[in-house]
């Protein structure tokens, strides 16, 4: 079945450590996205990528980094510079092409806790 | 800047009742898309319904329908014959195209509880 996988579901790290969240899709989508969700809030865009080897900052990119070496993969690194890293992180993808239905498909998310 | 406002943090209704969730947005764009997403306790984001701004006809998907008022920048979701499985967070979202990708701007959500 086609879809988006994120691993792990729960992640625990000590303050000061970098951590990388995995996102893989087999939908053959060109565009991929990372969102952050905090309690009582909607999703906010961290980074997005429309094509391999290219990505752009979203609204809250500070303290995060990404790479897009393969079409299927868009890992997110939460660096020690991120002041409040504890959150729920969602990865999404879309075809990215005009004329499409523009639907973004979401992965199951990763809950990151930093202590 | 594009913003989305959901003025009802929480709502609760009895099973089989009809419920309407409110959403307003602000944009200077003329062509855009609007969505309602559902996030059940599993936290999986599920698309409920979409509306293209250039279409005057309101979208419907089975028990879910929208009331899209473009001039008022309003996009409410109506759930008819509500079911226990409709219990979830509901997010209104506005989409604009950005360099071949699409940016979603979300509201803060409405927590909907369907009571038996």
HADDOCK unambig.tbl for C-alpha pairs under 7 A between the chains (distance, minus, plus):
assign (segid A and resid 31 and name CA) (segid B and resid 101 and name CA) 5.84 0.50 0.50
assign (segid A and resid 40 and name CA) (segid B and resid 108 and name CA) 6.66 0.50 0.50
assign (segid A and resid 41 and name CA) (segid B and resid 108 and name CA) 4.53 0.50 0.50
assign (segid A and resid 41 and name CA) (segid B and resid 109 and name CA) 6.69 0.50 0.50
assign (segid A and resid 42 and name CA) (segid B and resid 106 and name CA) 5.44 0.50 0.50
assign (segid A and resid 42 and name CA) (segid B and resid 107 and name CA) 5.50 0.50 0.50
assign (segid A and resid 42 and name CA) (segid B and resid 108 and name CA) 4.29 0.50 0.50
assign (segid A and resid 42 and name CA) (segid B and resid 109 and name CA) 6.01 0.50 0.50
assign (segid A and resid 43 and name CA) (segid B and resid 106 and name CA) 5.88 0.50 0.50
assign (segid A and resid 50 and name CA) (segid B and resid 100 and name CA) 5.96 0.50 0.50
assign (segid A and resid 50 and name CA) (segid B and resid 101 and name CA) 5.36 0.50 0.50
assign (segid A and resid 96 and name CA) (segid B and resid 100 and name CA) 5.37 0.50 0.50
assign (segid A and resid 96 and name CA) (segid B and resid 101 and name CA) 4.79 0.50 0.50
assign (segid A and resid 96 and name CA) (segid B and resid 102 and name CA) 6.75 0.50 0.50
assign (segid A and resid 97 and name CA) (segid B and resid 100 and name CA) 6.31 0.50 0.50
assign (segid A and resid 106 and name CA) (segid B and resid 45 and name CA) 6.01 0.50 0.50
assign (segid A and resid 108 and name CA) (segid B and resid 43 and name CA) 6.90 0.50 0.50
assign (segid A and resid 108 and name CA) (segid B and resid 44 and name CA) 5.09 0.50 0.50
